[in-house]
Amino acid sequence: MTRMMPPADPVPEAPSDRVELAIPPRVAIVHYWLVGMRGGERVLEALCDLFPDADIYTHALAAERLSEKLRRHNIRTSFVGRLPFAARWYKRYLPLMPLAIEALDLTGYDLVLCSESGPAKGAILRPGAVQIVYCHSPMRYIWDGYHAYRARAGRLTRALMPVFAHYLRIWDAASAQRADAIVANSAFVAGRVRRFWRREAVIVHPPVDASTFRPVDQEARGDHYLWCGELVGYKRADLAIAACTALGRKLVVIGDGEEMARLKRHAGAHVTFLGRAPAAVLRDHMARARALLFPGEEDFGLVPVEMQASGRPVVALARGGALETVVDGETGLLYTDDSAAGLADAILAFEASGLEARCTPACLANAARFTPQAFRAGMARVLAEHGIALPAPVATPALPA
């Protein structure tokens, strides 16, 4: 006779370390360094719009160079910010930044958003807290851009880079595994995240508020081309300057950086340098320029989208983020020869195409894809997967340009 065994008690599910988050959650945003207003800082502003009460952590701070929107937040620095001349020498302290990130006490936060292009991820959080990485780019100077950066570095940095870059690569890949989710600003960056970090990323493009840009009538346009951004090697302002100098075309360069003196020495009489111009001056030149010259390989590139929001086209190298923001033959021209001669040929092809006169409607429609509303919706979907709801948008007073 078979003895009937009593039914087994159900096996309890393993407890999750995720706890019910406060509504709204306590939020910290970690940004690599805050020493000026570039593309990464514009995206940081958009992250701050999502969480207006968030605290900001960074390695180096030059508060006087930041927008009023960022200065409204409580900004704290890691120990790197207390080192001598940190706001100027922050790149020299790069090997210390992983230690500094892990030394930050962020245990009081439910959500940590990491705005990553330098070491910003990898903080040690309490169980149940959520860490989301918004990746502008894995650190290019230790990964695919390593050899180019080392070739341009000074003698001491060139000698030390093999040691500290090796250590940084190990930490960078390991710390990426701590994130609950990774968001990439483009498909190009998502591919680099997959290659270097072995993680899959959700793509949420950065936002551009098209309402702050205005096209002008054809009669108000100028006869110059435009290049703008930080004057550093990988952005390839040198190619735009060389191409326009060879063709005798007017070029306005807006931006500043370590390459300014060298670029001025090689510029022809038709090249004008404006340095760090106010936003109103930049918008005016965007609206009146024949086209933006974009010869660098960028991870995304906000400037081409802003240019199209101004109704003007882009002549861009067919690599990186430009493949996602410029529609070849409609909102600009994409070219493949990564040289000054290649850009010069592209300028001549652009001038012969007639695109300059007919592109404005297509430019405006294309720029409308990258709205703050689309950015908010994309981030909301990512956060909702981790039990976090965005607070309702709060209207803020208009800020001066």
Residue pairs with C-beta under 8 A, 6 or more apart in sequence:
17 127
17 128
18 128
18 130
18 386
18 387
19 127
19 128
20 387
21 110
21 111
21 128
21 130
21 387
21 388
22 110
23 389
24 51
24 53
24 389
24 391
25 109
25 110
25 111
25 388
26 108
26 109
26 110
26 111
27 51
27 53
27 54
27 55
27 109
27 110
27 111
27 112
27 113
28 54
28 55
28 56
28 57
28 106
28 109
28 111
28 112
28 113
29 44
29 47
29 48
29 51
29 54
29 55
29 56
29 57
29 112
29 113
29 114
29 115
30 56
30 57
30 58
30 101
30 104
30 106
30 112
30 113
30 114
30 115
30 120
30 121
30 123
31 40
31 41
31 44
31 56
31 57
31 58
31 115
31 120
32 40
32 58
32 59
32 97
32 115
32 116
32 117
32 118
32 119
32 120
33 58
33 59
33 60
33 61
33 90
33 118
34 41
34 44
34 56
34 58
34 60
34 61
34 62
34 63
34 65
34 66
34 70
34 75
35 60
35 61
35 62
35 65
35 87
35 88
35 90
36 62
36 65
36 66
37 65
37 66
37 67
38 229
38 230
39 136
39 206
39 300
39 301
39 302
39 303
40 115
40 117
40 136
41 66
41 67
41 70
42 206
42 302
43 115
43 134
43 136
43 185
43 206
43 207
43 302
44 56
44 70
44 115
45 67
45 69
45 70
46 206
46 207
46 372
46 375
47 54
47 113
47 115
47 134
47 379
48 54
48 56
48 69
48 70
48 73
49 372
49 376
49 393
50 376
50 379
50 390
50 391
51 111
51 113
51 390
51 391
52 391
52 394
52 396
54 73
54 113
55 73
55 74
55 75
55 76
55 109
56 70
56 73
56 74
56 75
56 76
57 75
57 76
57 77
57 78
57 104
57 106
58 75
58 76
58 77
58 78
58 81
59 77
59 78
59 80
59 81
59 86
59 90
59 93
59 97
59 100
59 118
59 119
60 77
60 80
60 81
60 86
60 87
60 90
60 93
61 75
61 77
61 81
61 86
61 87
62 87
63 71
63 75
67 399
68 399
68 400
69 396
69 399
77 86
78 97
78 100
78 101
78 103
78 104
79 96
79 100
79 103
80 86
80 90
80 93
80 96
80 97
80 100
83 89
83 93
83 96
86 93
94 118
94 119
94 164
94 168
95 164
95 167
95 168
97 118
97 119
98 119
98 122
98 168
98 171
98 175
100 119
101 119
101 120
101 121
101 122
101 123
101 175
102 122
102 123
102 124
104 123
106 112
106 123
106 124
106 125
106 129
107 125
107 126
107 129
109 125
109 129
110 128
110 129
110 130
110 388
111 129
111 130
111 131
111 132
111 383
111 388
112 123
112 125
112 129
112 130
112 131
112 132
113 132
113 134
114 120
114 121
114 122
114 123
114 131
114 132
114 133
114 134
114 179
115 134
115 136
116 133
116 134
116 135
116 136
116 137
116 138
117 135
117 136
117 137
117 139
118 139
119 139
119 168
119 171
119 172
120 133
121 131
121 133
121 175
121 176
121 178
121 179
122 171
122 175
122 176
122 178
123 131
125 131
125 178
130 180
130 386
130 387
130 388
131 178
131 179
131 180
132 179
132 180
132 181
132 182
132 183
132 382
132 383
132 386
133 176
133 179
133 181
133 182
133 183
134 183
134 185
134 204
134 379
135 182
135 183
135 184
135 185
135 189
135 193
135 201
136 185
136 189
136 299
136 300
137 185
137 189
137 192
137 299
138 172
138 189
138 192
138 193
138 196
138 197
139 168
139 172
140 146
140 149
140 234
140 299
141 149
141 165
142 165
142 168
142 169
142 172
143 169
143 172
143 192
143 196
144 192
144 196
145 234
146 161
146 165
148 233
148 234
149 161
149 233
150 157
150 158
150 161
150 165
151 158
152 233
153 161
172 196
172 197
173 196
173 197
173 198
176 182
176 193
176 197
176 198
176 199
177 197
177 199
179 199
180 386
181 202
181 382
181 385
181 386
182 193
182 197
182 199
182 200
182 201
182 202
183 201
183 202
183 203
183 204
183 378
183 379
183 382
184 190
184 193
184 201
184 202
184 203
184 204
185 203
185 204
185 205
185 206
185 299
185 300
185 321
186 203
186 205
186 299
186 300
186 320
186 321
186 324
187 203
187 324
188 299
188 300
188 320
188 321
188 323
188 324
189 201
189 299
189 300
189 321
190 200
190 201
190 203
192 299
193 199
193 200
193 201
194 200
194 201
202 378
202 381
202 382
203 378
204 375
204 378
204 379
204 382
205 300
205 324
205 369
205 370
205 374
205 375
205 378
206 300
206 302
206 370
206 375
207 370
207 371
207 372
207 374
207 375
207 376
208 302
208 305
208 306
208 309
208 367
208 370
208 371
208 372
209 371
209 372
210 309
210 364
210 367
210 368
210 371
212 283
212 309
213 283
213 286
213 287
213 306
213 309
213 310
213 367
214 283
214 287
214 310
215 287
215 310
215 311
215 312
215 360
215 364
216 287
216 288
216 311
218 357
220 287
220 288
221 287
221 288
221 289
221 290
222 250
222 285
222 288
222 289
222 290
223 250
223 290
224 249
224 250
224 251
224 252
224 272
224 285
224 288
224 289
224 290
225 240
225 244
225 249
225 250
225 251
225 252
225 289
225 290
225 291
225 292
225 293
225 315
225 347
226 251
226 252
226 254
226 285
226 286
226 289
226 291
226 292
226 293
226 307
227 237
227 240
227 241
227 251
227 252
227 253
227 254
227 255
227 292
227 293
227 294
228 253
228 254
228 255
228 282
228 285
228 292
228 303
229 235
229 237
229 255
229 296
229 303
230 255
230 256
230 257
231 237
231 253
231 255
231 256
231 257
231 258
231 259
231 260
231 263
232 257
232 258
232 259
233 259
234 296
234 297
235 296
235 298
236 295
236 296
236 317
237 253
237 255
237 259
237 263
237 295
237 296
238 259
238 263
238 266
238 340
239 295
239 338
239 339
239 340
239 343
240 251
240 253
240 293
240 295
240 343
241 251
241 253
241 263
241 266
241 267
241 268
241 271
242 266
242 340
242 343
243 249
243 293
243 295
243 340
243 341
243 343
243 344
243 347
244 250
244 251
244 268
244 270
244 271
244 293
244 347
245 266
245 267
245 268
245 270
245 271
246 340
246 341
246 344
247 344
247 347
247 348
248 268
248 270
249 270
249 347
250 270
250 271
250 272
251 270
251 271
251 272
251 293
252 272
252 274
252 285
252 289
253 263
253 267
253 271
253 272
253 273
253 274
254 274
254 275
254 276
254 277
254 281
254 282
254 285
255 275
255 276
256 275
256 276
260 273
260 275
263 273
264 273
267 273
274 281
274 285
277 285
278 401
279 401
280 401
283 310
283 401
286 292
286 306
286 307
286 310
286 312
287 310
287 311
287 312
289 307
289 312
290 312
290 356
291 307
291 312
291 313
291 314
291 315
291 332
291 350
291 356
292 303
292 304
292 307
292 312
292 313
292 314
292 315
292 316
292 332
293 315
293 343
293 347
294 301
294 303
294 304
294 314
294 315
294 316
294 317
294 322
294 326
295 316
295 317
295 338
295 343
296 317
297 317
297 319
297 320
298 320
298 321
298 322
299 320
299 321
300 320
300 321
300 324
300 325
301 320
301 321
301 322
301 325
304 314
304 316
304 321
304 322
304 325
304 326
304 332
305 325
305 367
305 370
306 367
307 313
307 314
307 363
308 314
308 325
308 326
308 331
308 332
308 363
308 364
308 366
308 367
309 363
309 364
309 367
310 363
311 359
311 360
311 363
311 364
312 359
312 360
312 363
313 331
313 332
313 333
313 350
313 355
313 356
313 359
313 363
314 322
314 325
314 326
314 331
314 332
314 333
315 332
315 333
315 335
315 343
315 346
315 347
315 350
316 322
316 326
316 332
316 333
316 334
316 335
317 334
317 335
317 336
317 338
317 343
318 328
318 334
318 335
318 336
319 338
322 334
323 334
325 366
325 370
326 332
326 334
327 362
327 366
328 334
329 353
329 355
330 355
330 359
330 362
330 366
331 359
331 362
331 363
331 366
332 350
332 355
332 359
333 346
333 349
333 350
333 353
333 355
335 342
335 343
335 345
335 346
335 349
336 342
337 343
337 345
337 346
350 356
376 390
376 393
379 390
380 389
380 390
383 389
383 390
